[in-house]
Amino acid sequence: MHPLRHPRNALAVGAMFVLVSAGFLLFAEPLGYGIDFAGVTMLFALGIAMALMAYVLIAGSPRE
């Protein structure tokens, strides 16, 4: 059985990283931390890459 029922659900995998980067961007200043824009950019890029790879791996796996 596939870990994700439909390949389009792979977007949820990448959306988690994008939401973490948005949360870091929005809540870093109020919590007293400096915003590291390189970290936000890398988390955003990681979200896109994770969604793409999850889609490729799930769409290419045999259906049982």
TIBA-425724 format. One record per residue: x, y, z of N, C-alpha, C, O in turn; residue in three letters. Coordinates in Angstrom, 2 decimals, padded with zeros to 5 digits. Layout:
BEGIN
+---------+---------+---------+---------+---------+---------+---------+---------+---------+---------+---------+---------+------+
!     nxx !     nyy !     nzz !    caxx !    cayy !    cazz !     cxx !     cyy !     czz !     oxx !     oyy !     ozz ! rest !
+---------+---------+---------+---------+---------+---------+---------+---------+---------+---------+---------+---------+------+
!       X !       Y !       Z !       X !       Y !       Z !       X !       Y !       Z !       X !       Y !       Z !  ALA !
...
+---------+---------+---------+---------+---------+---------+---------+---------+---------+---------+---------+---------+------+
***
This chain:
BEGIN
+---------+---------+---------+---------+---------+---------+---------+---------+---------+---------+---------+---------+------+
!     nxx !     nyy !     nzz !    caxx !    cayy !    cazz !     cxx !     cyy !     czz !     oxx !     oyy !     ozz ! rest !
+---------+---------+---------+---------+---------+---------+---------+---------+---------+---------+---------+---------+------+
!  000.85 ! -001.19 !  000.00 !  000.00 !  000.00 !  000.00 !  000.89 !  001.24 !  000.00 !  001.93 !  001.27 !  000.66 !  MET !
!  000.48 !  002.24 ! -000.72 !  001.25 !  003.47 ! -000.85 !  001.14 !  004.32 !  000.41 !  000.09 !  004.33 !  001.05 !  HIS !
!  002.20 !  005.03 !  000.77 !  002.11 !  005.92 !  001.94 !  001.13 !  007.07 !  001.72 !  000.50 !  007.54 !  002.67 !  PRO !
!  001.00 !  007.51 !  000.50 !  000.01 !  008.53 !  000.16 ! -000.94 !  007.93 ! -000.87 ! -000.50 !  007.37 ! -001.87 !  LEU !
! -002.22 !  008.05 ! -000.64 ! -003.19 !  007.40 ! -001.50 ! -003.16 !  007.98 ! -002.92 ! -003.25 !  007.21 ! -003.88 !  ARG !
! -003.02 !  009.28 ! -003.08 ! -003.01 !  009.92 ! -004.39 ! -001.73 !  010.74 ! -004.53 ! -001.28 !  011.34 ! -003.56 !  HIS !
! -001.14 !  010.77 ! -005.72 !  000.08 !  011.56 ! -005.91 ! -000.12 !  013.05 ! -005.63 !  000.83 !  013.73 ! -005.24 !  PRO !
! -001.34 !  013.57 ! -005.81 ! -001.54 !  014.99 ! -005.54 ! -001.41 !  015.33 ! -004.07 ! -001.21 !  016.49 ! -003.71 !  ARG !
! -001.50 !  014.32 ! -003.20 ! -001.31 !  014.56 ! -001.77 !  000.15 !  014.82 ! -001.44 !  000.47 !  015.18 ! -000.30 !  ASN !
!  001.03 !  014.65 ! -002.41 !  002.45 !  014.96 ! -002.20 !  002.64 !  016.45 ! -001.95 !  003.64 !  016.85 ! -001.35 !  ALA !
!  001.70 !  017.26 ! -002.40 !  001.78 !  018.69 ! -002.11 !  001.75 !  018.96 ! -000.61 !  002.35 !  019.93 ! -000.14 !  LEU !
!  001.06 !  018.13 !  000.14 !  001.00 !  018.31 !  001.60 !  002.37 !  018.13 !  002.23 !  002.69 !  018.79 !  003.22 !  ALA !
!  003.18 !  017.25 !  001.67 !  004.54 !  017.04 !  002.19 !  005.35 !  018.33 !  002.04 !  006.01 !  018.76 !  002.98 !  VAL !
!  005.31 !  018.93 !  000.87 !  006.04 !  020.17 !  000.64 !  005.43 !  021.36 !  001.35 !  006.14 !  022.27 !  001.77 !  GLY !
!  004.11 !  021.35 !  001.50 !  003.44 !  022.47 !  002.16 !  003.85 !  022.58 !  003.62 !  003.86 !  023.67 !  004.18 !  ALA !
!  004.19 !  021.46 !  004.24 !  004.64 !  021.52 !  005.64 !  005.90 !  022.36 !  005.77 !  006.00 !  023.18 !  006.69 !  MET !
!  006.85 !  022.17 !  004.87 !  008.09 !  022.94 !  004.93 !  007.85 !  024.41 !  004.59 !  008.46 !  025.29 !  005.20 !  PHE !
!  006.97 !  024.67 !  003.64 !  006.65 !  026.05 !  003.28 !  005.96 !  026.75 !  004.46 !  006.23 !  027.92 !  004.72 !  VAL !
!  005.08 !  026.04 !  005.16 !  004.42 !  026.62 !  006.33 !  005.40 !  026.87 !  007.47 !  005.28 !  027.87 !  008.18 !  LEU !
!  006.35 !  025.99 !  007.64 !  007.38 !  026.21 !  008.67 !  008.21 !  027.44 !  008.34 !  008.53 !  028.23 !  009.23 !  VAL !
!  008.57 !  027.61 !  007.07 !  009.35 !  028.78 !  006.69 !  008.54 !  030.06 !  006.86 !  009.08 !  031.09 !  007.28 !  SER !
!  007.25 !  030.02 !  006.53 !  006.40 !  031.20 !  006.72 !  006.23 !  031.51 !  008.21 !  006.25 !  032.67 !  008.61 !  ALA !
!  006.07 !  030.47 !  009.01 !  005.96 !  030.69 !  010.46 !  007.23 !  031.25 !  011.04 !  007.18 !  032.12 !  011.91 !  GLY !
!  008.37 !  030.77 !  010.58 !  009.65 !  031.31 !  011.04 !  009.78 !  032.77 !  010.65 !  010.25 !  033.58 !  011.45 !  PHE !
!  009.38 !  033.11 !  009.43 !  009.47 !  034.49 !  008.97 !  008.56 !  035.41 !  009.77 !  008.94 !  036.52 !  010.12 !  LEU !
!  007.35 !  034.93 !  010.07 !  006.37 !  035.78 !  010.77 !  006.61 !  035.88 !  012.27 !  006.37 !  036.94 !  012.86 !  LEU !
!  007.08 !  034.81 !  012.90 !  007.15 !  034.79 !  014.36 !  008.54 !  034.97 !  014.92 !  008.70 !  034.97 !  016.15 !  PHE !
!  009.56 !  035.12 !  014.09 !  010.93 !  035.26 !  014.60 !  011.09 !  036.59 !  015.34 !  011.63 !  036.62 !  016.45 !  ALA !
!  010.66 !  037.67 !  014.75 !  010.81 !  038.99 !  015.37 !  010.01 !  039.12 !  016.67 !  010.58 !  039.57 !  017.67 !  GLU !
!  008.73 !  038.75 !  016.71 !  007.99 !  038.88 !  017.97 !  008.55 !  038.02 !  019.10 !  008.38 !  038.36 !  020.27 !  PRO !
!  009.19 !  036.91 !  018.78 !  009.76 !  036.04 !  019.80 !  011.18 !  036.44 !  020.18 !  011.80 !  035.79 !  021.03 !  LEU !
!  011.70 !  037.50 !  019.58 !  013.00 !  038.01 !  019.96 !  014.17 !  037.44 !  019.19 !  015.32 !  037.62 !  019.60 !  GLY !
!  013.93 !  036.75 !  018.10 !  015.00 !  036.18 !  017.28 !  015.21 !  037.04 !  016.05 !  014.28 !  037.72 !  015.60 !  TYR !
!  016.39 !  037.02 !  015.51 !  016.65 !  037.71 !  014.25 !  016.17 !  036.85 !  013.10 !  016.24 !  035.63 !  013.15 !  GLY !
!  015.70 !  037.50 !  012.06 !  015.23 !  036.76 !  010.88 !  016.43 !  036.44 !  010.00 !  017.17 !  037.33 !  009.59 !  ILE !
!  016.60 !  035.18 !  009.72 !  017.64 !  034.72 !  008.81 !  016.98 !  034.45 !  007.47 !  016.38 !  033.39 !  007.26 !  ASP !
!  017.10 !  035.41 !  006.55 !  016.41 !  035.28 !  005.27 !  016.96 !  034.13 !  004.43 !  016.24 !  033.56 !  003.61 !  PHE !
!  018.22 !  033.80 !  004.62 !  018.77 !  032.65 !  003.90 !  018.10 !  031.36 !  004.38 !  017.82 !  030.48 !  003.57 !  ALA !
!  017.85 !  031.25 !  005.68 !  017.18 !  030.08 !  006.21 !  015.75 !  029.97 !  005.72 !  015.28 !  028.88 !  005.40 !  GLY !
!  015.06 !  031.10 !  005.67 !  013.68 !  031.10 !  005.17 !  013.65 !  030.68 !  003.70 !  012.79 !  029.90 !  003.30 !  VAL !
!  014.59 !  031.20 !  002.92 !  014.66 !  030.85 !  001.50 !  014.96 !  029.37 !  001.32 !  014.36 !  028.71 !  000.46 !  THR !
!  015.88 !  028.84 !  002.11 !  016.24 !  027.43 !  001.97 !  015.10 !  026.52 !  002.41 !  014.89 !  025.48 !  001.79 !  MET !
!  014.36 !  026.88 !  003.46 !  013.21 !  026.07 !  003.86 !  012.13 !  026.09 !  002.78 !  011.49 !  025.07 !  002.51 !  LEU !
!  011.93 !  027.24 !  002.16 !  010.96 !  027.35 !  001.08 !  011.37 !  026.47 ! -000.10 !  010.54 !  025.75 ! -000.66 !  PHE !
!  012.66 !  026.53 ! -000.46 !  013.15 !  025.70 ! -001.57 !  013.08 !  024.22 ! -001.21 !  012.80 !  023.38 ! -002.06 !  ALA !
!  013.35 !  023.89 !  000.06 !  013.25 !  022.50 !  000.50 !  011.82 !  022.00 !  000.39 !  011.59 !  020.84 !  000.02 !  LEU !
!  010.85 !  022.84 !  000.70 !  009.45 !  022.46 !  000.56 !  009.08 !  022.13 ! -000.88 !  008.38 !  021.16 ! -001.14 !  GLY !
!  009.55 !  022.95 ! -001.80 !  009.28 !  022.70 ! -003.21 !  009.94 !  021.40 ! -003.65 !  009.34 !  020.59 ! -004.36 !  ILE !
!  011.19 !  021.19 ! -003.24 !  011.92 !  019.99 ! -003.63 !  011.29 !  018.74 ! -003.02 !  011.20 !  017.71 ! -003.69 !  ALA !
!  010.85 !  018.81 ! -001.77 !  010.23 !  017.64 ! -001.12 !  008.91 !  017.28 ! -001.80 !  008.61 !  016.11 ! -001.98 !  MET !
!  008.12 !  018.29 ! -002.16 !  006.85 !  018.01 ! -002.84 !  007.10 !  017.37 ! -004.20 !  006.41 !  016.42 ! -004.57 !  ALA !
!  008.09 !  017.87 ! -004.93 !  008.40 !  017.31 ! -006.24 !  008.90 !  015.87 ! -006.12 !  008.46 !  015.00 ! -006.88 !  LEU !
!  009.80 !  015.62 ! -005.20 !  010.33 !  014.27 ! -005.05 !  009.27 !  013.30 ! -004.53 !  009.23 !  012.14 ! -004.96 !  MET !
!  008.42 !  013.74 ! -003.61 !  007.35 !  012.86 ! -003.13 !  006.42 !  012.50 ! -004.28 !  005.98 !  011.35 ! -004.38 !  ALA !
!  006.11 !  013.46 ! -005.13 !  005.25 !  013.18 ! -006.28 !  005.91 !  012.18 ! -007.23 !  005.27 !  011.24 ! -007.69 !  TYR !
!  007.18 !  012.39 ! -007.52 !  007.89 !  011.51 ! -008.45 !  007.97 !  010.09 ! -007.90 !  007.73 !  009.12 ! -008.62 !  VAL !
!  008.30 !  009.96 ! -006.62 !  008.44 !  008.63 ! -006.03 !  007.11 !  007.89 ! -005.94 !  007.04 !  006.69 ! -006.18 !  LEU !
!  006.06 !  008.61 ! -005.61 !  004.75 !  007.96 ! -005.45 !  004.12 !  007.67 ! -006.81 !  003.52 !  006.62 ! -007.00 !  ILE !
!  004.25 !  008.61 ! -007.74 !  003.66 !  008.40 ! -009.07 !  004.38 !  007.29 ! -009.83 !  003.77 !  006.61 ! -010.65 !  ALA !
!  005.67 !  007.10 ! -009.57 !  006.43 !  006.09 ! -010.28 !  006.43 !  004.72 ! -009.63 !  006.94 !  003.77 ! -010.21 !  GLY !
!  005.87 !  004.61 ! -008.43 !  005.88 !  003.32 ! -007.77 !  004.74 !  002.44 ! -008.31 !  003.69 !  002.96 ! -008.70 !  SER !
!  004.94 !  001.12 ! -008.34 !  003.89 !  000.26 ! -008.87 !  002.67 !  000.24 ! -007.95 !  002.79 !  000.32 ! -006.73 !  PRO !
!  001.52 !  000.15 ! -008.54 !  000.27 !  000.11 ! -007.77 ! -000.06 ! -001.35 ! -007.43 ! -000.07 ! -002.21 ! -008.31 !  ARG !
! -000.31 ! -001.61 ! -006.17 ! -000.62 ! -002.99 ! -005.75 ! -001.99 ! -003.04 ! -005.12 ! -002.44 ! -004.11 ! -004.71 !  GLU !
+---------+---------+---------+---------+---------+---------+---------+---------+---------+---------+---------+---------+------+
***
